């Protein structure tokens, strides 16, 4: 039978990258950590780690075992928290990752209210433009925007939003005589694009007559960035045209700081999803938070879906 304590020690070593770091994290001595890892390898009959004087690294077997340990540890945590939740509010730790912009604007306020309603629950919020791996990051929920890649995780659609092409008046005056009036001009523009977009840049677009066409940039993006916040800043400064979420740029458009280009052309709606690991049991804290978030979004903007 697998010793759960040794499994947790192995996880700590993998995450710390050294026996010393794992010992500090767990409040154990380095010798205790080393002995438990050695005995774990003896029980399994395989080498999990290779050691050097400064750090340890996982063997192929160790990498596979680590992923399974994370899933098993998560299942055990969910089981314990569900048992505890039967006697009151949800408890434990809820780990969430979001993009910086959407997270700060919408998820953080929702988390604040959710925390007040569930005061036995601790919350860890990670803000990152990268699509952090849920398992290795030990996240309970990720809020993902756009089109989801195929995944073994569960995903629940929470909301939809438009993406719209915008530019500053200064950029339009400098490069397009003050205005873009047709799709050909839009396609030949200086584009600012997110690094995750495919190259060459290409999107479906619904024309004013209802027909579906393709918008394909004539050149590679002039500037590439890894966050919509950076794309917005470049666009405000006149660097080019960017395709940005409507919720991010609506205030800039209303104030005249940015101009919505070809507003009678529609780019495809994007989704906002709550993504969570495909475990045997979905924890009560995850179920409650996703339901709360969906209700919160519906109350804020009931007609969006």
C-alpha positions, 0 to 999 in steps of 0.5 A, spaced: 500 500 500 502 506 498 504 510 504 501 517 503 506 521 507 511 519 503 507 521 497 506 528 500 514 528 501 515 526 494 511 531 491 514 537 496 521 534 493 519 535 486 516 542 487 522 544 491 527 541 486 531 539 492 531 535 499 533 541 503 527 545 500 522 540 501 525 539 508 524 547 509 517 546 506 514 540 511 518 542 517 522 536 517 530 534 517 533 533 510 535 526 513 528 524 514 526 527 507 532 523 504 530 516 508 523 517 506 524 518 498 529 512 498 524 507 502 519 510 497 523 508 491 524 501 494 517 500 495 516 501 488 522 498 485 524 504 481 528 510 481 524 516 481 529 522 482 536 523 480 541 526 485 546 531 484 550 535 489 545 541 488 538 539 486 534 533 484 531 532 478 525 526 476 526 520 472 521 518 466 518 514 472 518 519 477 515 524 472 509 519 471 509 518 478 508 525 480 502 526 476 499 521 479 501 523 486 498 530 484 491 527 482 491 522 488 493 528 493 487 532 490 482 526 490 484 525 498 483 533 499 476 533 496 474 527 500 476 530 506 473 537 505 466 534 502 466 530 509 467 537 513 462 541 509 457 536 511 457 540 518 457 547 515 460 552 510 465 549 505 472 550 508 480 548 506 483 552 500 480 554 494 486 555 488 484 559 482 488 562 476 485 567 471 488 572 466 490 579 470 485 583 466 479 579 467 481 577 474 482 584 477 476 586 473 471 581 475 473 575 478 477 578 484 470 582 486 466 575 486 471 572 490 471 577 495 463 576 496 464 569 496 469 569 501 465 573 506 459 568 505 464 562 506 469 565 512 472 558 513 474 557 506 481 560 504 483 563 497 489 563 493 488 567 487 494 567 481 494 572 476 497 570 469 497 570 462 499 563 461 495 558 461 497 554 467 497 547 468 491 545 473 495 539 475 502 541 476 499 548 479 495 544 484 489 549 481 482 547 483 479 552 478 482 556 472 478 562 468 479 561 461 477 566 455 477 565 448 476 558 444 478 552 449 483 547 446 481 540 447 483 538 454 481 532 459 479 537 464 471 539 465 469 546 462 463 550 464 461 556 460 460 562 464 459 568 459 460 570 452 463 576 449 465 580 443 472 581 440 472 588 436 478 591 432 480 598 435 485 603 434 487 610 436 485 616 432 493 618 432 494 611 428 488 612 423 491 619 421 498 617 420 497 611 416 489 611 414 488 618 412 483 618 419 479 612 417 478 605 415 472 604 411 472 597 408 475 590 410 481 590 405 484 596 409 483 593 415 487 587 413 492 591 410 493 595 417 499 594 422 496 589 427 498 588 434 497 581 436 497 576 442 503 571 442 498 565 442 494 567 436 496 562 430 500 565 424 498 568 419 493 572 423 486 570 420 479 570 423 472 568 421 467 575 420 460 576 419 459 581 414 453 587 414 449 582 409 450 576 414 455 572 410 461 569 413 467 571 410 475 571 412 479 577 415 486 575 414 492 580 415 496 581 409 502 581 414 505 578 420 503 582 426 508 589 427 508 588 435 506 581 439 505 581 446 503 576 451 497 579 455 491 583 453 493 589 457 499 590 453 496 590 447 491 595 450 497 599 452 500 599 445 493 600 441 492 607 446 499 609 444 498 609 436 502 602 435 497 599 430 490 595 430 488 590 436 482 585 436 480 586 444 475 584 448 469 588 448 469 588 456 476 591 456 475 597 451 468 599 452 470 605 456 476 607 451 471 607 446 466 611 450 471 616 451 474 617 444 480 614 446 480 608 441 475 608 435 471 601 434 473 599 427 468 597 422 462 596 427 457 593 422 462 587 421 462 582 427 468 577 429 466 571 433 464 571 440 468 568 445 467 564 451 469 565 458 469 558 462 471 555 468 475 549 467 477 544 473 480 538 473 477 531 471 477 528 478 473 522 481 469 527 485 468 534 484 469 538 491 464 542 494 468 548 494 469 548 486 461 546 485 459 552 490 464 557 487 462 556 479 455 556 481 456 562 485 460 565 479 455 564 474 449 567 478 454 573 479 455 574 472 448 573 470 446 578 475 451 583 472 449 582 465 443 577 464 442 578 456 449 576 454 449 569 454 
